[in-house]
């Protein structure tokens, strides 16, 4: 028995899943403190299924806490940055290109120190213990509570970062330390950015995970707690408390994993239609296709494992703009969002929304269609045609081949989507589609990824691939996976023609089932 929860900007969804069966679901408004909304949704779903809290064996939650904190610039710690790069890192200081307000909020103090590696693991500059120790002493004198340590090519060799972290803890045991090799991929600046963001969120992460645990304990649920991460897999609550940035993109991935579970389809286009936007992504082997470009979070470039998502401005609360003569001007992109139940004509308001159109056209049945004013002849057809065009264009942009593909609809706003779309071999509306995000959280597995640059001149290919896969498996097990179920789901091998010799970049991803009693 699993409890899956997804915290959205408007609603908090909860589901109970036993094996392959969704027993019950509940949708409750998201609250300012978030935890109250989670408690309300959890109690509602337990009551609906008549299930005792003690029957829950695992809790899986997707949360917007941390991405909201970055966007709103709230609750962030000041960060000390130790960059181990020697002269190679002097051209661009840490936090280059960051939004000025976020830089002021974090107020990072940085030190450019000797260290780092070349692409093949050779030392760039010798590590200097005294320089690291002196920098840590200076950060402690300035009262900083969090440190981000980044090293050139640290994913290839983590030893300098680990030595630096041990020295910081020796000098200032109370400081929270984040090392870049635990987070990002090869790209140095993006990986360093992710490390600084994680360090800034460290105090909040500990508080949020503790509040989740106490909230569930109040209900009587003492099962292990897991958190959805960016690539559609889970990490333990303890791991999330250490690395909160790994959870920033969990919302879309939960919906896509839920779509795969509810339909049994492993390869498809998924449309998650919410109140403000429609998020369109591609399922590949049951997991979201990952973005191949740098991901911007709160104005900062990172290289996380994030889903490749196209967001278009069409949702249940999207405003329909008409001119003085009642003719269509444009659709959105603004939305009434969570105020739909107050502002839409359906519910006694005075704003024409996409939901009003869907109900007036007979595609949905909620609210009071009689409250929606009549439109000029032909305007309804124009609006519905525009809906179709926006959605079909989105499908076309996300497809990688000309052939038609299955399209799975999830989210509460899926009533806006017609039953036939150009580019879709079929349009599927699974049961429990409105809470697919929470279903995706409930059924998720534990995963991990490793990114390495290897010279085949120095190491044979088979051994290199085995080493990368083994390290990914070790990370997955540390995050809560059952070692007996860990399997390789994706491996990329990119030959680097600009590097000397027979050099390749290997990226391996593994997943596994949750270990019994994990977390």
C-alpha positions as CSV (number, residue, x, y, z in Angstrom):
1,X,0.0,0.0,0.0
2,X,1.6,3.2,-1.2
3,X,0.5,6.8,-0.6
4,X,1.4,9.1,-3.5
5,X,1.2,12.9,-3.1
6,X,1.8,15.7,-5.6
7,X,1.9,19.3,-4.4
8,X,0.9,21.7,-7.2
9,X,0.4,25.4,-7.3
10,X,-3.4,25.1,-7.1
11,X,-4.2,21.6,-5.8
12,X,-2.5,18.9,-3.7
13,X,-3.4,15.4,-5.0
14,X,-3.2,12.2,-3.1
15,X,-3.8,8.6,-4.2
16,X,-3.6,5.2,-2.6
17,X,-2.1,2.5,-4.7
18,X,-2.0,-1.3,-3.9
19,X,0.0,-3.3,-6.5
20,X,-1.4,-2.2,-9.9
21,X,-4.6,-0.8,-8.5
22,X,-5.5,2.8,-7.6
23,X,-7.8,2.4,-4.6
24,X,-8.8,6.0,-4.0
25,X,-7.9,9.6,-4.8
26,X,-8.4,13.0,-3.4
27,X,-7.8,16.6,-4.5
28,X,-7.5,19.4,-1.9
29,X,-6.4,23.0,-2.3
30,X,-2.7,23.7,-1.7
31,X,-2.2,25.8,1.4
32,X,0.3,28.5,2.1
33,X,2.3,26.3,4.5
34,X,1.9,23.3,2.1
35,X,2.0,20.8,5.0
36,X,-1.6,21.5,5.9
37,X,-2.8,20.8,2.4
38,X,-0.9,17.5,2.4
39,X,-2.5,16.5,5.7
40,X,-6.0,17.4,4.3
41,X,-5.5,15.4,1.1
42,X,-4.0,12.4,3.0
43,X,-6.9,12.3,5.5
44,X,-9.4,12.6,2.6
45,X,-7.9,9.7,0.6
46,X,-7.6,7.4,3.7
47,X,-11.3,8.1,4.5
48,X,-12.3,7.4,0.9
49,X,-10.6,4.0,0.9
50,X,-11.5,3.2,4.5
51,X,-7.8,2.4,5.1
52,X,-5.9,2.6,8.4
53,X,-2.8,4.8,8.4
54,X,-0.9,1.9,9.7
55,X,-1.5,0.0,6.4
56,X,0.6,2.5,4.5
57,X,4.0,0.9,3.6
58,X,5.6,3.9,1.8
59,X,4.9,7.6,1.2
60,X,6.0,9.2,-2.1
61,X,5.7,12.9,-2.4
62,X,6.5,15.4,-5.2
63,X,6.8,19.0,-3.8
64,X,7.2,22.5,-5.2
65,X,8.8,23.8,-2.0
66,X,12.3,24.3,-3.4
67,X,11.6,25.5,-6.9
68,X,9.2,28.1,-5.4
69,X,11.9,29.2,-2.9
70,X,14.3,29.9,-5.8
71,X,11.7,31.6,-7.9
72,X,10.4,33.8,-5.0
73,X,13.9,34.2,-3.5
74,X,12.7,33.1,0.0
75,X,14.4,31.1,2.7
76,X,17.8,30.9,1.1
77,X,21.1,30.7,3.0
78,X,24.2,32.7,2.3
79,X,26.8,30.5,0.6
80,X,30.5,30.3,0.6
81,X,32.0,29.0,-2.6
82,X,35.3,27.1,-2.8
83,X,36.3,26.6,-6.4
84,X,39.2,24.2,-7.0
85,X,40.4,25.1,-10.4
86,X,43.6,27.0,-10.2
87,X,44.2,29.5,-13.1
88,X,41.7,27.6,-15.2
89,X,38.8,29.2,-13.3
90,X,39.9,32.8,-13.1
91,X,38.2,34.1,-16.3
92,X,34.6,33.6,-15.0
93,X,34.0,33.9,-11.3
94,X,31.3,31.8,-9.5
95,X,27.7,33.0,-10.1
96,X,28.6,34.7,-13.4
97,X,25.4,35.4,-15.4
98,X,23.1,35.0,-12.4
99,X,20.2,37.4,-11.9
100,X,21.4,40.3,-9.7
101,X,18.5,39.9,-7.1
102,X,19.4,36.2,-6.6
103,X,23.1,37.0,-6.2
104,X,22.2,39.6,-3.5
105,X,19.9,37.1,-1.8
106,X,22.5,34.4,-1.5
107,X,25.4,36.8,-1.1
108,X,28.0,34.2,-2.0
109,X,31.6,34.8,-0.9
110,X,33.9,32.9,-3.2
111,X,37.5,31.7,-3.1
112,X,39.5,30.6,-6.2
113,X,41.8,27.9,-5.0
114,X,44.4,25.6,-6.5
115,X,43.2,22.2,-7.6
116,X,41.2,20.5,-10.3
117,X,41.8,17.8,-13.0
118,X,42.1,17.5,-16.7
119,X,39.6,15.5,-18.7
120,X,41.6,12.3,-18.3
121,X,41.8,12.5,-14.6
122,X,45.4,14.0,-14.4
123,X,45.9,16.8,-11.9
124,X,45.4,20.4,-13.2
125,X,46.9,22.0,-10.1
126,X,48.0,20.4,-6.9
127,X,45.6,20.5,-4.0
128,X,46.5,23.0,-1.2
129,X,45.2,22.0,2.2
130,X,46.3,25.2,3.9
131,X,44.4,27.3,1.3
132,X,41.2,25.4,1.9
133,X,41.5,25.5,5.6
134,X,42.1,29.3,5.6
135,X,39.1,29.8,3.3
136,X,36.9,27.8,5.6
137,X,38.1,29.8,8.6
138,X,37.3,33.1,6.8
139,X,33.8,31.8,6.0
140,X,33.2,30.8,9.6
141,X,34.3,34.3,10.7
142,X,31.8,35.8,8.4
143,X,29.0,33.6,9.9
144,X,28.1,31.6,6.8
145,X,26.3,28.3,7.4
146,X,26.6,26.7,4.0
147,X,29.5,25.9,1.7
148,X,29.5,24.8,-2.0
149,X,32.7,23.1,-3.3
150,X,33.3,22.8,-7.0
151,X,36.3,21.2,-8.8
152,X,37.1,21.1,-12.5
153,X,36.2,17.6,-13.8
154,X,35.1,16.4,-10.4
155,X,32.7,13.8,-11.8
156,X,35.9,12.0,-13.1
157,X,37.7,12.2,-9.8
158,X,36.0,13.2,-6.6
159,X,38.9,13.0,-4.3
160,X,39.8,16.7,-4.1
161,X,36.2,17.7,-3.4
162,X,36.0,15.1,-0.7
163,X,39.3,16.2,0.9
164,X,38.1,19.8,0.8
165,X,34.8,18.9,2.4
166,X,36.6,17.0,5.2
167,X,38.8,20.0,5.9
168,X,35.8,22.4,6.0
169,X,34.0,20.0,8.5
170,X,37.2,19.9,10.6
171,X,37.4,23.7,10.8
172,X,33.6,24.4,11.0
173,X,31.6,21.2,11.9
174,X,28.4,23.2,12.0
175,X,28.6,24.1,8.3
176,X,26.5,22.4,5.7
177,X,28.7,21.2,2.8
178,X,27.6,20.4,-0.8
179,X,30.1,19.0,-3.3
180,X,29.5,19.3,-7.0
181,X,30.3,15.7,-7.9
182,X,27.2,14.5,-6.1
183,X,24.9,16.6,-8.3
184,X,25.7,17.6,-11.8
185,X,27.3,16.4,-15.0
186,X,30.6,17.2,-16.7
187,X,29.9,20.9,-17.6
188,X,31.7,22.9,-14.9
189,X,29.8,26.2,-14.6
190,X,26.4,24.6,-14.8
191,X,27.4,22.0,-12.2
192,X,28.9,24.7,-9.9
193,X,25.6,26.7,-10.3
194,X,23.6,23.6,-9.2
195,X,25.9,23.1,-6.2
196,X,25.5,26.7,-5.0
197,X,21.7,26.5,-5.4
198,X,21.7,23.3,-3.3
199,X,23.8,24.9,-0.6
200,X,21.4,27.8,-0.5
201,X,18.5,25.4,0.0
202,X,20.2,23.2,2.6
203,X,18.6,24.6,5.7
204,X,15.1,24.7,4.1
205,X,15.5,21.1,2.9
206,X,16.2,19.8,6.4
207,X,13.2,21.8,7.8
208,X,10.8,20.7,5.0
209,X,11.7,17.0,5.3
210,X,11.3,17.2,9.1
211,X,7.9,18.9,8.8
212,X,6.7,16.3,6.3
213,X,7.8,13.5,8.7
214,X,6.0,15.1,11.7
215,X,2.9,15.8,9.6
216,X,2.5,12.2,8.6
217,X,3.3,11.0,12.2
218,X,0.4,13.2,13.4
219,X,-1.9,11.3,11.1
220,X,-0.4,8.0,12.3
221,X,1.7,7.2,9.2
222,X,5.2,6.0,10.2
223,X,6.2,4.5,6.8
224,X,9.4,5.5,5.0
225,X,9.2,8.8,3.2
226,X,10.5,9.2,-0.4
227,X,10.6,12.3,-2.6
228,X,10.2,12.5,-6.4
229,X,13.3,13.8,-8.3
230,X,13.7,15.4,-11.7
231,X,14.1,12.3,-13.8
232,X,10.9,10.5,-12.7
233,X,12.6,8.4,-9.9
234,X,12.6,8.6,-6.1
235,X,15.2,9.4,-3.5
236,X,14.9,8.9,0.3
237,X,13.8,11.8,2.4
238,X,17.3,11.9,4.0
239,X,18.9,12.1,0.5
240,X,16.4,14.8,-0.5
241,X,17.4,16.8,2.7
242,X,21.0,16.7,1.5
243,X,20.3,17.3,-2.2
244,X,17.0,19.3,-2.6
245,X,17.9,20.5,-6.1
246,X,17.4,17.0,-7.4
247,X,13.6,17.5,-6.8
248,X,13.1,20.8,-8.7
249,X,11.5,19.3,-11.8
250,X,9.4,16.5,-10.2
251,X,5.9,17.8,-11.2
252,X,6.0,17.1,-15.0
253,X,7.8,13.8,-14.5
254,X,5.3,12.5,-12.0
255,X,2.5,13.2,-14.5
256,X,4.3,11.4,-17.3
257,X,5.2,8.4,-15.1
258,X,1.6,8.2,-14.0
259,X,0.4,8.3,-17.6
260,X,2.7,5.3,-18.4
261,X,1.3,3.4,-15.4
262,X,-2.3,4.1,-16.0
263,X,-2.2,3.1,-19.7
264,X,0.6,0.5,-19.8
265,X,2.1,2.5,-22.8
266,X,5.8,3.0,-22.7
267,X,6.3,5.2,-25.7
268,X,3.9,8.1,-26.3
269,X,3.3,11.9,-26.1
270,X,1.8,13.0,-22.8
271,X,-0.3,16.1,-22.4
272,X,-0.7,17.3,-18.8
273,X,-3.4,19.9,-19.0
274,X,-3.6,22.0,-15.8
275,X,-5.3,25.3,-14.9
276,X,-2.7,27.6,-16.5
277,X,-0.6,25.6,-19.0
278,X,-0.5,22.4,-20.9
279,X,2.8,20.6,-20.4
280,X,3.7,18.3,-23.3
281,X,6.4,15.6,-23.0
282,X,7.6,12.4,-24.6
283,X,7.6,9.0,-22.9
284,X,10.6,6.8,-23.9
285,X,10.7,3.3,-22.4
286,X,8.2,4.4,-19.7
287,X,10.4,7.4,-18.5
288,X,10.3,11.1,-19.6
289,X,12.6,12.0,-22.4
290,X,15.4,14.1,-20.9
291,X,16.3,17.6,-22.1
292,X,19.6,17.7,-23.9
293,X,20.2,21.4,-23.3
294,X,21.0,23.4,-20.2
295,X,18.0,24.0,-17.9
296,X,17.2,27.4,-16.6
297,X,16.0,27.4,-13.0
298,X,15.2,30.7,-11.3
299,X,17.3,32.5,-14.0
300,X,20.3,30.2,-13.4
301,X,21.8,27.7,-16.0
302,X,22.1,24.2,-14.6
303,X,22.7,20.7,-16.2
304,X,20.3,18.6,-14.1
305,X,18.6,15.5,-15.4
306,X,15.4,17.4,-16.3
307,X,12.5,16.3,-18.6
308,X,12.2,17.7,-22.1
309,X,8.9,19.6,-21.6
310,X,7.1,22.1,-23.9
311,X,4.6,24.3,-22.0
312,X,1.9,26.1,-23.9
313,X,-0.4,28.8,-22.5
314,X,-3.6,26.7,-22.6
315,X,-5.3,25.4,-19.5
316,X,-8.7,25.3,-17.8
317,X,-8.3,28.8,-16.4
318,X,-6.9,30.4,-19.6
319,X,-8.7,33.7,-20.4
320,X,-10.5,34.0,-23.8
321,X,-10.1,37.6,-25.0
322,X,-12.9,39.1,-27.2
323,X,-13.0,42.5,-28.8
324,X,-15.8,45.1,-28.4
325,X,-17.8,43.4,-31.1
326,X,-17.6,39.9,-29.5
327,X,-15.0,38.6,-32.0
328,X,-12.0,36.5,-30.9
329,X,-8.8,38.4,-30.3
330,X,-6.6,35.9,-28.6
331,X,-6.4,32.9,-26.2
332,X,-4.4,33.5,-23.1
333,X,-1.6,33.3,-22.2
334,X,-2.9,34.8,-19.0
335,X,-5.1,32.6,-16.7
336,X,-7.3,32.9,-13.7
337,X,-5.5,29.9,-12.2
338,X,-6.7,28.8,-8.8
339,X,-9.4,31.5,-8.9
340,X,-11.3,29.6,-11.6
341,X,-14.1,28.6,-9.2
342,X,-14.7,32.3,-8.5
343,X,-14.0,34.2,-11.7
344,X,-15.3,31.8,-14.5
345,X,-18.8,32.4,-15.8
346,X,-19.6,28.7,-14.9
347,X,-19.3,29.6,-11.2
348,X,-20.9,33.0,-11.2
349,X,-17.9,35.1,-12.2
350,X,-17.5,37.4,-15.1
351,X,-14.4,36.1,-16.9
352,X,-14.6,34.0,-20.1
353,X,-12.3,31.0,-19.7
354,X,-11.3,27.9,-21.6
355,X,-13.4,25.9,-19.1
356,X,-16.5,28.0,-20.0
357,X,-16.0,27.2,-23.6
358,X,-15.5,23.4,-23.0
359,X,-18.7,23.2,-21.0
360,X,-20.7,25.5,-23.3
361,X,-19.6,23.3,-26.3
362,X,-20.8,20.1,-24.5
363,X,-17.3,18.7,-24.0
364,X,-17.5,18.7,-20.2
365,X,-20.2,18.8,-17.5
366,X,-19.4,20.9,-14.5
367,X,-20.5,24.3,-13.1
368,X,-23.6,25.9,-14.7
369,X,-23.4,26.2,-18.5
370,X,-26.5,28.5,-18.4
371,X,-24.3,31.2,-16.8
372,X,-22.0,31.3,-19.8
373,X,-23.1,34.1,-22.2
374,X,-23.9,33.2,-25.8
375,X,-21.2,34.1,-28.3
376,X,-21.5,35.6,-31.8
377,X,-22.1,33.1,-34.6
378,X,-18.9,31.3,-35.5
379,X,-16.9,32.5,-32.5
380,X,-17.3,29.2,-30.6
381,X,-16.0,27.3,-33.6
382,X,-13.0,29.7,-33.9
383,X,-12.0,29.2,-30.3
384,X,-12.3,25.4,-30.5
385,X,-10.2,25.4,-33.7
386,X,-7.6,27.6,-32.0
387,X,-7.4,25.1,-29.1
388,X,-6.9,22.3,-31.6
389,X,-4.2,24.2,-33.5
390,X,-2.2,25.0,-30.3
391,X,-2.3,21.3,-29.2
392,X,-1.5,19.9,-32.6
393,X,1.5,22.3,-33.0
394,X,2.7,21.2,-29.6
395,X,2.6,17.5,-30.6
396,X,4.4,18.3,-33.8
397,X,7.2,20.1,-31.9
398,X,7.7,17.2,-29.5
399,X,7.7,14.3,-32.0
400,X,11.0,13.1,-33.3
401,X,9.6,11.2,-36.3
402,X,6.9,11.9,-38.9
403,X,4.7,8.9,-37.9
404,X,1.6,9.3,-35.7
405,X,2.1,8.4,-32.1
406,X,-0.3,7.7,-29.1
407,X,-1.2,10.8,-27.1
408,X,-2.1,10.3,-23.4
409,X,-4.2,13.0,-21.7
410,X,-3.8,13.7,-18.0
411,X,-4.6,16.6,-15.7
412,X,-7.9,18.2,-14.7
413,X,-8.0,20.4,-17.8
414,X,-7.9,17.5,-20.3
415,X,-11.6,18.2,-21.2
416,X,-10.2,20.9,-23.5
417,X,-8.6,18.4,-25.8
418,X,-10.6,16.9,-28.7
419,X,-10.8,13.1,-29.2
420,X,-8.9,13.3,-32.5
421,X,-5.7,15.3,-33.1
422,X,-3.5,15.5,-36.2
423,X,-0.2,13.6,-35.4
424,X,-1.9,11.3,-32.9
425,X,-2.6,7.7,-33.7
426,X,-5.1,7.7,-30.9
427,X,-6.0,10.0,-28.0
428,X,-6.2,8.1,-24.7
429,X,-8.0,9.4,-21.5
430,X,-7.1,6.9,-18.8
431,X,-9.1,6.4,-15.6
432,X,-7.7,8.6,-12.7
433,X,-6.1,10.9,-15.3
434,X,-6.9,14.0,-13.1
435,X,-4.5,12.7,-10.4
436,X,-1.9,11.1,-12.7
437,X,0.8,13.2,-11.0
438,X,0.1,11.6,-7.6
439,X,-0.1,8.2,-9.2
440,X,3.3,8.8,-10.8
441,X,4.8,9.6,-7.4
442,X,3.3,6.5,-5.8
443,X,4.7,4.0,-8.4
444,X,8.1,5.5,-8.9
445,X,11.3,3.6,-8.6
446,X,14.7,4.7,-7.3
447,X,17.2,5.8,-9.9
448,X,20.7,7.3,-10.4
449,X,22.9,8.5,-13.2
450,X,26.7,8.8,-13.7
451,X,28.4,10.9,-16.3
452,X,32.1,10.2,-17.1
453,X,34.7,11.0,-19.8
454,X,36.9,8.0,-20.6
455,X,39.9,7.6,-22.9
456,X,39.6,4.1,-24.5
457,X,43.3,4.3,-25.2
458,X,43.9,3.9,-21.5
459,X,40.9,1.6,-20.6
460,X,39.1,-1.0,-22.7
461,X,35.5,-0.2,-23.6
462,X,33.8,-3.1,-21.8
463,X,35.6,-2.3,-18.5
464,X,34.7,1.4,-18.7
465,X,31.0,0.7,-19.3
466,X,31.0,-1.7,-16.4
467,X,32.6,0.8,-14.1
468,X,30.2,3.5,-14.9
469,X,27.2,1.2,-14.5
470,X,28.5,-0.1,-11.2
471,X,28.9,3.4,-9.8
472,X,25.4,4.4,-10.9
473,X,24.1,1.2,-9.2
474,X,25.9,2.1,-6.0
475,X,24.3,5.6,-6.0
476,X,20.9,4.1,-6.6
477,X,21.3,1.7,-3.7
478,X,22.5,4.6,-1.5
479,X,19.3,6.5,-2.4
480,X,17.1,3.6,-1.3
481,X,17.0,1.0,-4.1
482,X,16.9,-2.7,-3.6
483,X,20.2,-4.0,-4.9
484,X,18.6,-7.1,-6.4
485,X,16.3,-5.1,-8.7
486,X,18.7,-2.4,-10.0
487,X,18.9,-2.5,-13.8
488,X,20.5,-0.4,-16.5
489,X,17.7,1.5,-18.5
490,X,19.8,3.9,-20.6
491,X,23.4,4.4,-21.7
492,X,24.8,7.1,-24.0
493,X,28.2,6.9,-25.5
494,X,29.4,10.1,-27.3
495,X,32.8,10.2,-29.0
496,X,34.5,13.5,-28.4
497,X,36.3,14.4,-31.6
498,X,37.8,17.6,-30.0
499,X,39.6,15.5,-27.4
500,X,43.0,13.7,-28.0
501,X,42.9,10.0,-28.6
502,X,39.9,7.7,-28.5
503,X,37.9,9.7,-25.9
504,X,34.2,9.3,-25.1
505,X,31.6,10.6,-22.8
506,X,29.6,7.8,-21.1
507,X,26.3,8.5,-19.4
508,X,24.5,5.6,-17.7
509,X,21.2,5.6,-15.9
510,X,19.9,2.8,-13.6
511,X,16.6,2.2,-11.8
512,X,15.5,-0.2,-9.1
513,X,12.5,-1.0,-6.9
514,X,12.3,0.5,-3.4
515,X,14.1,-1.6,-0.8
516,X,11.8,-2.9,2.0
517,X,12.3,-0.7,5.0
518,X,14.4,1.8,3.1
519,X,14.8,5.4,4.1
